[in-house]
């Protein structure tokens, strides 16, 4: 029992990374801009957070710089796709390359940097006393995890129940109509791509300053940015479903790491302990699972006739016939 | 001016004495124009890259001079450049054919690794005995490599065709699975004395290299350019004919440009998605086969999975998805990667690739739109 709680507790922490990244991508995609550069922005975030924390000793300053840096680089994608009408897929890919390249160059030697003060972890009084759920969600969790809890309802409420959220959806579903109503489509899209960048940067900072501290070049993110993009499709652009998916993935990642430790598994000799090479098959699981989740999400979307925001992927050109 | 304000309220800020107008280009630009724009974009990218190198504490001019010397300075290094360009050429062909259909296969890296695995399996399983003559060995390995790559492309292709699964993410996830799969075989099954590599292939399973003929032609001494280059060029020519001169290529281009029109024309999109993903995977797999039998001569993850699949994306885009142009462009990128190995900080080549791709995509705007400069005074 304790082992399960430990895995789920660590899973929530590692799922927080995916949560931030997928929430950011949901917000950007809801405005009609698909940003495949999440992985690159996360790398920028992880690198700058760690680097600033090492140099100044302040992890919070690191987080601030990380989100701003990632937000800044997201604006390259915004400019290329919104103003220059370039293909969002290719531009997003380019952003991934750019983010990875810049963070590799500026992060040179950072992996050998000394100790750094990390973001604090603490337990929530009372809530952590709840049996089973308490220790999973509220005991010794990182401050980022709690911020993640706040973001889920906030994002949902913002998108579905507020006027700016309605504008956000309008811009993503039918920009020509939004434009006719006096909503500035271009400005809003720039802004929400920026928000997506901020959250991707936060996800990166969460990795390097909380969940698995340090800078390990491209291995720092290990494809989590792409998994987040996949989760958005599974989540059908809904923050609550994205949260469920993120925490499930986090738990899966932890399970894979932890299952190789004990000599006994359910009373039997642990095959993963005695054959460490089987670990390579365990490594495949999150990626294979992403594909399975995509199949489920895509089938459900086809059945319910749910879909991506209608204008997703298409640049808005004033005067051209919308959709 | 007040009349204009009702038409274009967002352009009302008059801070400059002139204004830029973007007009869609209606006529085809002259032939030199796209080339000039691409070159301009690369130049611009190199300047930005230089600034970034400077920021990271390097010396941009020395870095660039070093790249040029270390990759084109002599026949020997030119040969090394071509060796680096060969896998990039094949992965860029893989991307070209898929991107032409707007099928975003970014799994060339995984298909490349699986191609290397498929070819290695022939030697290491062993499917063929070690003393098989080269003229049987090499064709069988080519087939095995292409088959393994095609299989790896087939999976995201089927998922796209029948479940409408986003191929970008599924093909990318397949990359990670491929690396873990090959690692398992390298570490657990085919390891040589516990090291992270398999034993060396017998000489008759190596692709012939120029230096093999040094006895007859002394000029070839020490040149490691291998048969993979020929495979790549032949593949590029065949691919060019498929895309631009065959009925199938016409279908692919039509689906890419206008899928709805293609559907009304009776073109089977589902079948083409599967076929193109397989062809794309097979080309990347051929690249992996050529790398493992022409350069590494054993299966080993780190030198094989060196990101050629991702560089192929950039090269394909820079070559405007034209297979013949891809030959030239991949040599340039081979130079960048070869010389980049010695440059500090070590991420520089990757970063420059990223900057180049960003500038290229941005520069496409100049091909689609014309910029007209209008003085504010003239307008009223």
Interface residues (C-beta under 8 A of the other chain):
Chain A: X36 X40 X76 X79 X80 X84 X85 X86 X87 X89 X90 X91 X93 X94 X95 X96 X97 X98 X99 X100 X101 X102 X103 X104 X105 X106 X107 X108 X109 X184 X186 X217 X223 X226 X227 X229 X230 X233 X275 X277 X280 X281 X283 X284 X287 X288 X290 X291 X294 X295 X298 X299 X302
Chain B: X10 X52 X53 X55 X56 X104 X106 X159 X163 X164 X165 X166 X168 X169 X170 X172 X173 X174 X176 X177 X180 X181 X183 X184 X187 X188 X310 X313 X314 X317 X344 X345 X346 X347 X348 X350 X351 X352 X353 X354 X355 X357 X358 X360 X361 X362 X364 X365 X368
